[in-house]
Amino acid sequence: MARKDEYRVIVVGIGMVGAEMVRVLRGRNFPAKEVKILARRPRTESIDGQDYKVVSADSKEFAGYDLAFFAGTEGAKGASVTYGWEAVKQGLVVIDNGKDFRMDPRVPLVVPEVNPDALNDYQGLIANPNCSTIQMVMALAPIHRVAKVKRIVVSTYQAVSGTGGPAVRELEDQMIAWVKGEPLKAREYPVQIAFNVIPQIASLKDEFPGYYEEEIKMVIEARKIMGEPDLAVSATCVRVPVFKGHAEAINIQTERKISLDEVREILEAAPGVKVVDDAGEGIWPYPLMAAEKDEVFVGRIREDTSAQNAIDLFCVSDNIRKGGALNAVQIAEKMLEMDLL
């Protein structure tokens, strides 16, 4: 695609991530001449006080446009399965937040601060990684470049917004019911989420016995993004009663010993990462810190004395923003920078 001054843009899906994509495009002054929103049914949606017309999704709606962001839905087949490659055939560049094409060998899986070179081989469709994978590789890839990471053990604490708007409302309803002394009803989750944690995100898969799909995503996506097909990764993903912001406790082993000062220096210089780390003063990252922010916040950096060349750290990120909408828009921005769009 020849470089343009302005682009005609489509956003497919107007749930939490889709609405955030519109905010990010507007807030970062992306050179969009027009932003058209497609969804299952036509309607008007208000985003931060501005009304947007929503058009029923149909392949004919892509004609004449340059770029399509698919908001995607974790846990369900995204609209990109129906319309993604069709949009590419019509000449659009597609950036897909859904899970359906992340491991497709034709499709780069990109975090712009980590592996922008993967964009050089794109064939029309680029995938956004899973939100929990994005923040993990943002914290680990800079270390990996200096002292190769051999093994990752990660435990996540994931907000209900990762499941979508109905899950956010379920947590709200359960908290209100608890205050009123009424029964707490579970709809989106197998058990009550308020005042509880659930060690299951998505369903079991045969390819990794005993692992739920969210955990498998972190394993296989990290390998693809970091260019390490044999990287040892173990993940346990847990849903927690937090509205927005995923947190992760990460243990890594590196090929050579790396000092804590070196780790901090590496992360302080890493784009998109902010070090918040003074345990003695009770200064560390937490989900509310990341809400509505672009950065991945990293702290609790310490040596794991139970293993050789091992480091522990804790990171948080806004799963809807950097974990979804922002990363997608940053991919488009990076493509502009690289003269690929």
VEXMIVO-213590 format. One record per residue (C-alpha): residue number from 1; residue in one letter; x, y, z. Coordinates in nm, 3 decimals. Each point is the difference from the previous one (the first is absolute). Layout:
{NUM, A, {X, Y, Z}},
...
//
This chain:
{1, M, {0.000, 0.000, 0.000}},
{2, A, {0.138, 0.343, -0.095}},
{3, R, {0.048, 0.243, 0.288}},
{4, K, {-0.292, 0.240, 0.044}},
{5, D, {-0.060, 0.315, 0.198}},
{6, E, {-0.330, -0.136, 0.133}},
{7, Y, {-0.157, -0.345, 0.019}},
{8, R, {-0.354, -0.128, -0.010}},
{9, V, {-0.029, -0.226, 0.304}},
{10, I, {-0.249, -0.264, 0.112}},
{11, V, {-0.041, -0.131, 0.355}},
{12, V, {-0.182, -0.334, 0.013}},
{13, G, {-0.168, -0.054, 0.337}},
{14, I, {-0.100, 0.263, 0.251}},
{15, G, {0.028, -0.178, 0.334}},
{16, M, {0.258, 0.103, 0.260}},
{17, V, {0.299, -0.043, -0.231}},
{18, G, {-0.170, 0.148, -0.307}},
{19, A, {-0.106, 0.312, 0.190}},
{20, E, {0.353, 0.033, 0.137}},
{21, M, {0.139, -0.029, -0.354}},
{22, V, {-0.211, 0.300, -0.100}},
{23, R, {0.128, 0.193, 0.304}},
{24, V, {0.361, -0.088, -0.076}},
{25, L, {-0.027, 0.090, -0.368}},
{26, R, {-0.145, 0.336, 0.098}},
{27, G, {0.228, 0.061, 0.297}},
{28, R, {0.322, -0.079, -0.187}},
{29, N, {-0.104, 0.203, -0.306}},
{30, F, {0.032, -0.294, -0.236}},
{31, P, {-0.027, 0.136, -0.356}},
{32, A, {-0.352, -0.129, -0.054}},
{33, K, {-0.212, 0.188, -0.250}},
{34, E, {-0.297, -0.209, 0.108}},
{35, V, {-0.074, -0.266, 0.262}},
{36, K, {-0.292, -0.231, -0.079}},
{37, I, {-0.127, -0.245, 0.261}},
{38, L, {-0.142, -0.339, -0.092}},
{39, A, {-0.185, -0.234, 0.236}},
{40, R, {-0.268, -0.268, -0.003}},
{41, R, {-0.287, 0.248, 0.005}},
{42, P, {-0.036, 0.366, -0.102}},
{43, R, {-0.035, 0.257, 0.273}},
{44, T, {0.150, 0.315, 0.146}},
{45, E, {0.272, -0.033, 0.264}},
{46, S, {0.123, 0.282, 0.222}},
{47, I, {0.372, -0.002, 0.083}},
{48, D, {0.111, 0.268, 0.245}},
{49, G, {-0.298, 0.216, -0.094}},
{50, Q, {0.044, -0.030, -0.375}},
{51, D, {-0.256, -0.194, -0.202}},
{52, Y, {0.111, -0.250, -0.263}},
{53, K, {-0.217, -0.169, -0.258}},
{54, V, {0.045, -0.378, 0.004}},
{55, V, {-0.060, -0.188, -0.326}},
{56, S, {-0.089, -0.369, -0.037}},
{57, A, {0.308, -0.202, -0.089}},
{58, D, {0.008, -0.109, -0.363}},
{59, S, {0.284, -0.067, -0.243}},
{60, K, {-0.116, 0.282, -0.227}},
{61, E, {0.066, 0.253, 0.279}},
{62, F, {0.378, -0.041, -0.045}},
{63, A, {0.006, 0.132, -0.356}},
{64, G, {0.211, 0.314, -0.034}},
{65, Y, {0.156, -0.017, 0.348}},
{66, D, {0.369, -0.032, 0.089}},
{67, L, {0.025, -0.151, 0.346}},
{68, A, {-0.222, -0.220, 0.219}},
{69, F, {0.037, -0.060, 0.372}},
{70, F, {-0.187, -0.310, 0.119}},
{71, A, {-0.074, 0.039, 0.370}},
{72, G, {-0.021, -0.377, 0.047}},
{73, T, {-0.155, -0.207, 0.275}},
{74, E, {0.200, -0.234, 0.219}},
{75, G, {-0.176, -0.334, 0.036}},
{76, A, {-0.209, 0.027, -0.318}},
{77, K, {0.059, 0.001, -0.371}},
{78, G, {0.071, 0.359, -0.093}},
{79, A, {-0.147, 0.191, -0.293}},
{80, S, {0.340, -0.028, -0.169}},
{81, V, {-0.080, -0.364, -0.080}},
{82, T, {-0.289, 0.121, -0.215}},
{83, Y, {0.136, 0.328, -0.132}},
{84, G, {0.376, 0.021, 0.066}},
{85, W, {0.149, -0.155, -0.311}},
{86, E, {-0.285, 0.136, -0.211}},
{87, A, {0.102, 0.349, 0.112}},
{88, V, {0.359, -0.079, -0.095}},
{89, K, {-0.118, -0.108, -0.346}},
{90, Q, {-0.167, 0.339, -0.032}},
{91, G, {0.334, 0.171, 0.065}},
{92, L, {-0.026, 0.080, 0.371}},
{93, V, {0.264, -0.062, 0.261}},
{94, V, {-0.165, -0.195, 0.284}},
{95, I, {0.115, 0.014, 0.363}},
{96, D, {-0.185, -0.265, 0.199}},
{97, N, {-0.032, -0.001, 0.377}},
{98, G, {-0.167, -0.343, 0.000}},
{99, K, {0.165, -0.335, 0.057}},
{100, D, {-0.086, -0.171, -0.327}},
{101, F, {0.310, 0.071, -0.209}},
{102, R, {0.272, 0.059, 0.260}},
{103, M, {0.180, -0.324, -0.072}},
{104, D, {-0.067, 0.003, -0.375}},
{105, P, {0.343, -0.012, -0.171}},
{106, R, {-0.120, 0.267, -0.247}},
{107, V, {-0.075, 0.244, 0.281}},
{108, P, {0.252, 0.201, 0.203}},
{109, L, {-0.077, 0.012, 0.373}},
{110, V, {0.125, 0.340, 0.105}},
{111, V, {0.076, 0.212, 0.302}},
{112, P, {0.156, 0.310, -0.161}},
{113, E, {0.250, 0.062, 0.280}},
{114, V, {0.116, -0.363, -0.014}},
{115, N, {-0.002, -0.145, -0.354}},
{116, P, {-0.080, 0.269, -0.260}},
{117, D, {0.218, -0.177, -0.259}},
{118, A, {-0.272, -0.267, -0.025}},
{119, L, {-0.206, 0.257, -0.191}},
{120, N, {0.236, -0.015, -0.297}},
{121, D, {-0.151, -0.330, -0.111}},
{122, Y, {-0.367, 0.080, 0.053}},
{123, Q, {-0.246, -0.126, -0.259}},
{124, G, {-0.286, 0.236, 0.073}},
{125, L, {-0.105, -0.119, 0.346}},
{126, I, {0.186, 0.061, 0.326}},
{127, A, {-0.101, -0.145, 0.337}},
{128, N, {-0.007, 0.164, 0.342}},
{129, P, {0.119, -0.242, 0.270}},
{130, N, {-0.205, -0.095, 0.303}},
{131, C, {-0.011, 0.278, 0.262}},
{132, S, {0.182, -0.204, 0.265}},
{133, T, {0.272, -0.097, -0.250}},
{134, I, {0.056, 0.362, -0.107}},
{135, Q, {0.087, 0.128, 0.346}},
{136, M, {0.218, -0.303, 0.075}},
{137, V, {0.216, 0.035, -0.311}},
{138, M, {0.020, 0.377, 0.050}},
{139, A, {0.171, -0.071, 0.333}},
{140, L, {0.207, -0.300, -0.109}},
{141, A, {0.114, 0.067, -0.358}},
{142, P, {0.240, 0.282, 0.100}},
{143, I, {0.163, -0.234, 0.253}},
{144, H, {0.005, -0.285, -0.253}},
{145, R, {0.204, 0.213, -0.243}},
{146, V, {0.273, 0.046, 0.259}},
{147, A, {-0.005, -0.328, 0.195}},
{148, K, {-0.193, -0.268, -0.186}},
{149, V, {-0.307, -0.121, 0.189}},
{150, K, {-0.004, -0.380, 0.028}},
{151, R, {-0.315, -0.055, 0.203}},
{152, I, {-0.311, 0.196, 0.103}},
{153, V, {-0.246, -0.084, 0.275}},
{154, V, {-0.288, 0.248, 0.011}},
{155, S, {-0.313, 0.030, 0.215}},
{156, T, {-0.258, 0.254, -0.112}},
{157, Y, {-0.270, 0.190, 0.189}},
{158, Q, {-0.239, 0.107, -0.274}},
{159, A, {-0.278, 0.258, 0.021}},
{160, V, {-0.359, -0.083, -0.095}},
{161, S, {0.009, 0.251, -0.287}},
{162, G, {0.207, -0.260, -0.183}},
{163, T, {-0.321, -0.202, -0.033}},
{164, G, {-0.197, 0.300, -0.125}},
{165, G, {-0.272, 0.242, 0.105}},
{166, P, {-0.245, -0.262, 0.133}},
{167, A, {0.266, -0.127, 0.242}},
{168, V, {0.063, 0.352, 0.126}},
{169, R, {-0.372, 0.039, 0.064}},
{170, E, {-0.008, -0.339, 0.174}},
{171, L, {0.267, 0.108, 0.249}},
{172, E, {-0.186, 0.328, 0.058}},
{173, D, {-0.329, -0.185, 0.053}},
{174, Q, {0.154, -0.248, 0.243}},
{175, M, {0.158, 0.278, 0.207}},
{176, I, {-0.333, 0.184, 0.018}},
{177, A, {-0.181, -0.322, 0.091}},
{178, W, {0.255, -0.070, 0.277}},
{179, V, {-0.057, 0.347, 0.150}},
{180, K, {-0.376, -0.060, -0.010}},
{181, G, {0.030, -0.347, 0.149}},
{182, E, {-0.144, -0.160, -0.314}},
{183, P, {0.118, -0.318, -0.177}},
{184, L, {0.297, 0.047, -0.232}},
{185, K, {-0.077, -0.138, -0.346}},
{186, A, {0.267, -0.134, -0.237}},
{187, R, {-0.064, 0.032, -0.374}},
{188, E, {0.324, 0.059, -0.186}},
{189, Y, {0.216, -0.208, 0.233}},
{190, P, {-0.048, -0.351, 0.140}},
{191, V, {-0.002, 0.131, 0.358}},
{192, Q, {-0.033, 0.335, 0.178}},
{193, I, {0.284, 0.239, -0.095}},
{194, A, {-0.062, 0.266, 0.267}},
{195, F, {0.232, -0.055, 0.300}},
{196, N, {0.140, -0.306, -0.174}},
{197, V, {0.261, -0.111, -0.254}},
{198, I, {-0.052, -0.250, -0.280}},
{199, P, {0.297, -0.205, -0.128}},
{200, Q, {-0.158, -0.060, -0.340}},
{201, I, {-0.001, 0.224, -0.307}},
{202, A, {-0.152, -0.161, -0.311}},
{203, S, {-0.008, -0.378, -0.047}},
{204, L, {0.238, -0.295, 0.017}},
{205, K, {0.185, -0.093, -0.319}},
{206, D, {0.147, -0.336, -0.101}},
{207, E, {0.326, 0.152, -0.127}},
{208, F, {0.108, 0.089, 0.357}},
{209, P, {-0.169, -0.248, 0.239}},
{210, G, {-0.128, 0.173, 0.314}},
{211, Y, {0.054, 0.352, -0.136}},
{212, Y, {-0.283, 0.240, -0.077}},
{213, E, {0.006, 0.188, -0.330}},
{214, E, {0.110, 0.333, 0.147}},
{215, E, {0.306, -0.171, 0.144}},
{216, I, {0.078, -0.166, -0.332}},
{217, K, {-0.022, 0.336, -0.176}},
{218, M, {0.267, 0.141, 0.227}},
{219, V, {0.229, -0.294, -0.078}},
{220, I, {-0.031, -0.014, -0.377}},
{221, E, {-0.037, 0.374, -0.061}},
{222, A, {0.306, 0.087, 0.208}},
{223, R, {0.203, -0.250, -0.201}},
{224, K, {-0.113, 0.153, -0.330}},
{225, I, {0.048, 0.364, 0.102}},
{226, M, {0.342, -0.056, 0.159}},
{227, G, {0.115, -0.223, -0.285}},
{228, E, {0.076, -0.291, 0.232}},
{229, P, {-0.204, -0.306, -0.105}},
{230, D, {0.145, -0.215, 0.280}},
{231, L, {-0.028, 0.255, 0.281}},
{232, A, {-0.113, -0.171, 0.323}},
{233, V, {-0.315, 0.173, 0.125}},
{234, S, {-0.247, -0.103, 0.269}},
{235, A, {-0.306, 0.216, 0.071}},
{236, T, {-0.282, -0.003, 0.254}},
{237, C, {-0.274, 0.250, -0.082}},
{238, V, {-0.246, 0.113, 0.267}},
{239, R, {-0.304, 0.227, -0.023}},
{240, V, {-0.025, 0.245, 0.291}},
{241, P, {-0.272, 0.246, 0.112}},
{242, V, {0.167, 0.306, -0.154}},
{243, F, {-0.173, 0.208, -0.266}},
{244, K, {0.295, 0.102, -0.213}},
{245, G, {0.372, -0.078, -0.004}},
{246, H, {0.178, -0.334, -0.016}},
{247, A, {0.284, -0.083, 0.238}},
{248, E, {0.269, -0.266, -0.041}},
{249, A, {0.257, -0.156, 0.232}},
{250, I, {0.285, -0.117, -0.222}},
{251, N, {0.303, -0.215, 0.076}},
{252, I, {0.271, -0.030, -0.264}},
{253, Q, {0.326, -0.188, -0.035}},
{254, T, {0.267, 0.147, -0.225}},
{255, E, {0.301, -0.164, -0.165}},
{256, R, {0.239, 0.224, 0.192}},
{257, K, {-0.028, 0.168, 0.335}},
{258, I, {-0.139, 0.349, -0.025}},
{259, S, {0.010, 0.248, 0.288}},
{260, L, {-0.308, 0.176, 0.133}},
{261, D, {0.155, 0.336, -0.087}},
{262, E, {0.045, -0.118, -0.358}},
{263, V, {-0.360, -0.122, -0.018}},
{264, R, {-0.125, 0.337, 0.123}},
{265, E, {0.221, 0.189, -0.247}},
{266, I, {-0.125, -0.216, -0.287}},
{267, L, {-0.365, 0.050, 0.092}},
{268, E, {0.037, 0.373, 0.067}},
{269, A, {0.133, 0.037, -0.355}},
{270, A, {-0.268, -0.220, -0.157}},
{271, P, {-0.266, 0.186, -0.200}},
{272, G, {-0.348, -0.032, 0.144}},
{273, V, {0.125, -0.132, 0.336}},
{274, K, {0.000, 0.192, 0.328}},
{275, V, {0.193, -0.131, 0.299}},
{276, V, {-0.181, 0.049, 0.333}},
{277, D, {0.220, -0.179, 0.249}},
{278, D, {0.076, 0.099, 0.358}},
{279, A, {-0.118, -0.289, 0.214}},
{280, G, {0.131, 0.156, 0.321}},
{281, E, {-0.226, 0.302, -0.051}},
{282, G, {-0.295, -0.211, -0.113}},
{283, I, {0.030, 0.127, -0.356}},
{284, W, {-0.097, -0.264, -0.256}},
{285, P, {-0.240, -0.038, -0.294}},
{286, Y, {-0.369, -0.075, 0.050}},
{287, P, {-0.292, -0.018, -0.247}},
{288, L, {-0.155, 0.339, 0.083}},
{289, M, {0.336, 0.160, -0.079}},
{290, A, {-0.026, -0.130, -0.356}},
{291, A, {-0.363, 0.094, -0.068}},
{292, E, {-0.029, 0.225, -0.307}},
{293, K, {0.380, 0.006, -0.033}},
{294, D, {0.210, -0.105, -0.297}},
{295, E, {0.298, -0.148, 0.184}},
{296, V, {0.075, -0.340, 0.147}},
{297, F, {0.104, 0.058, 0.362}},
{298, V, {0.267, -0.230, 0.147}},
{299, G, {0.120, -0.040, 0.359}},
{300, R, {0.076, -0.245, 0.283}},
{301, I, {0.324, -0.075, -0.187}},
{302, R, {0.202, -0.242, 0.209}},
{303, E, {0.232, -0.297, -0.020}},
{304, D, {-0.150, -0.347, 0.031}},
{305, T, {0.250, -0.172, 0.226}},
{306, S, {-0.161, -0.343, -0.050}},
{307, A, {0.130, -0.036, -0.357}},
{308, Q, {0.307, 0.095, -0.202}},
{309, N, {-0.010, 0.324, -0.200}},
{310, A, {-0.363, 0.063, 0.097}},
{311, I, {-0.191, 0.325, 0.041}},
{312, D, {-0.350, 0.077, 0.130}},
{313, L, {-0.205, 0.300, -0.105}},
{314, F, {-0.359, 0.126, 0.001}},
{315, C, {-0.168, 0.194, -0.281}},
{316, V, {-0.336, 0.163, -0.066}},
{317, S, {-0.166, 0.145, -0.308}},
{318, D, {-0.338, 0.128, -0.116}},
{319, N, {-0.127, -0.309, -0.183}},
{320, I, {-0.251, 0.191, -0.212}},
{321, R, {0.241, 0.277, -0.097}},
{322, K, {0.357, -0.131, -0.045}},
{323, G, {-0.130, -0.356, 0.004}},
{324, G, {-0.234, 0.068, -0.291}},
{325, A, {-0.086, 0.334, -0.160}},
{326, L, {0.325, 0.190, 0.047}},
{327, N, {0.224, -0.282, -0.118}},
{328, A, {-0.211, -0.032, -0.318}},
{329, V, {0.026, 0.372, -0.077}},
{330, Q, {0.371, -0.004, 0.080}},
{331, I, {0.042, -0.274, -0.261}},
{332, A, {-0.155, 0.232, -0.260}},
{333, E, {0.219, 0.288, 0.120}},
{334, K, {0.310, -0.218, -0.028}},
{335, M, {-0.103, -0.101, -0.352}},
{336, L, {-0.023, 0.369, -0.091}},
{337, E, {0.346, 0.055, 0.149}},
{338, M, {0.137, -0.293, -0.202}},
{339, D, {-0.174, 0.114, -0.323}},
{340, L, {-0.208, -0.318, -0.006}},
{341, L, {-0.337, 0.176, 0.004}},
//
